[in-house]
Amino acid sequence: MSINKFQLRDLIGRTLAPMYLNTSPAIDLLMGTCAQESHMGTYLRQLGGGPALGIFQMEPFTFLDLRARFGARFDVADREPKELEWDLRLSIIMARIKYF
């Protein structure tokens, strides 16, 4: 079962608005990434036993690198990669930072 695309688009916009990173192209990019990487949230862990997690399939190493560089700025300095699997807001923020 996947995430409703209209609800996800709305959530992405609302999550990114306080950071002033909620441009239409950015939202489209995250929607496309979610569609490709997790089939709109169908898979929360990488198939085949890989390390990627969450609706955008981010690997823990990437998460830790972004957290080290931007964590304080985006209020994610105390978060952990495993949270990507269940925290949509965190997944959205980290994916947007990755593309930032």
N, C-alpha and C positions, 0 to 999 in steps of 0.2 A: 504494500500500500504506500502511496506517495503523498507528499504534502500538496495541498491545494495551491496552485501557482498564484492565484490572486491574493490569497492570504499571506503567502510567503513574500510576494512583491511588496505588499503593504508593510509587513514586519521589517523587511530590509530598509525601506524608506524611513520608517519611524525610528529604527535603531541607529541609522546613520545621520539623521537630521541634527541631533545635538552636536555632532562632530563636523558639521558642514561638509560632509562627504557623500551626500545623497543625490548626486547628479543622476539624470536619467541614463546616461551611458554606463555609469558605475552600477546602477541597479540592474540594467540589462546584462552586464558582464557577470554579475553574481548569479543572476537567474540562469544564465547559460552554463555557468560553471556547475551549479547544483544539478542541472538537468543532465549534463554530461557525466559528471563524476559519481553521483550517487543515485541517478535516475529519480531526481526530485525527492530525495530523502528516503528512498526505498532501502538503501544500504547505509548503515551508520558506521560500519567497519569495512575495511578493504576486503574484497573477495580474494580468496586464495591465501589468507593469512598475512597479508601485508600490513604495514604499520599505519596506514592512513586512517583518519577518524573524522566523523561528522559528515554533514551534508555537503561540504565542499572538499572532503577527502584530503585534509591537511596532515602531513606527517609530523610526528612529535618534534623532530629536529628543526623543522621549519618553524613550528610554533615557538620553540624555545629561543630560536634566533630572533624572531620578531618581537617576542616578549622582552628580551634583553635590550633591544634597540629602541623599542617604542612603548614598552609596557607602562611606564609612568605617564606618558602623554595621553594614552588612551584608557587608562585605569584598568589595566589587565596585568599589572606587575606581579600579583599574587595568585594568578590562575595557573592551572596545570593542563597539559595536553589531553589527559583523559576526559576532561570536561567537555571537549568538543563533541563527544558522542551524544550528549544529552542537553547541552546548553546552546540553543539556537542563537541567542544574542551574542554570545562569545564567538561562535562560529562565524557569524556575519561580520563582526568587528575584525577578527583575525584575517578573514579572506579579503576584506577591503584593505586592510593594512598591507597585505601581501601585494595587492595590485597597486597600491599607492606608490 
